Amino acid sequence: MIPATIVPANHGPDGYPTVTSNLQDRTVELIQTGLRDAPKPLQLQRMKHFNWLKILLFQGLPRAYKSQDASQPWLMYWISQSFHLMGAGFDPATKQRAIDTVMQCQSPKGGFGGGPKQGPGLLPTYAAISVLAIVGRPGLGGGWDQIDR
C-alpha cells in the first residue's frame, strides 16, 4: 500500500524556493491528488512489474534509456533488488551475467565506474557492491573475491 501523504520539498535552510523545488512541490501535489482520488487502495501489479524487469534484464533498456549508459551499476542494482524484493531469484546463468556485467565496470585504479572503461566514483562503486551483495559469491568469477580492495 502506498502512503497517502508525501512531504513537499524543503526549500533549503534559507527557505528560498527554486525552479526545481517548485517543480518538486507540484509533482508531490499531483501524486497526492492521485492517491486521494484513487477508487481503491493501490496495489502493486506484481506480474506487470515482473515482466517489465524481465524485459530490462534480458532484452536491455529501451532506446529512450540510452542516456543512462553511464549508470550501468545502478540499473543492475535496481533490477536485481526489485527481483529480490519480489521474491524472485536469478538462475545461476543470469547471476553470472549480472556479475560479469558489473565486474566490467571495475576500474584498474580501484572502485567502479558507471560503465566499462569509465572513471570510478563512490556512487557507482556503492551500486556495484550492492549488486554483488545480491548476486555475487566467493570464489573465481563470483565477484566478491575479484573486488580490488
PyMOL commands that set and color helices and strands:
alter all, ss='L'
color gray80, all
select helices_A, chain A and resi 19-37+46-58+63-85+92-103+122-135
alter helices_A, ss='H'
color red, helices_A
select strands_A, chain A and resi 112-113+120-121
alter strands_A, ss='S'
color yellow, strands_A
deselect
rebuild
show_as cartoon
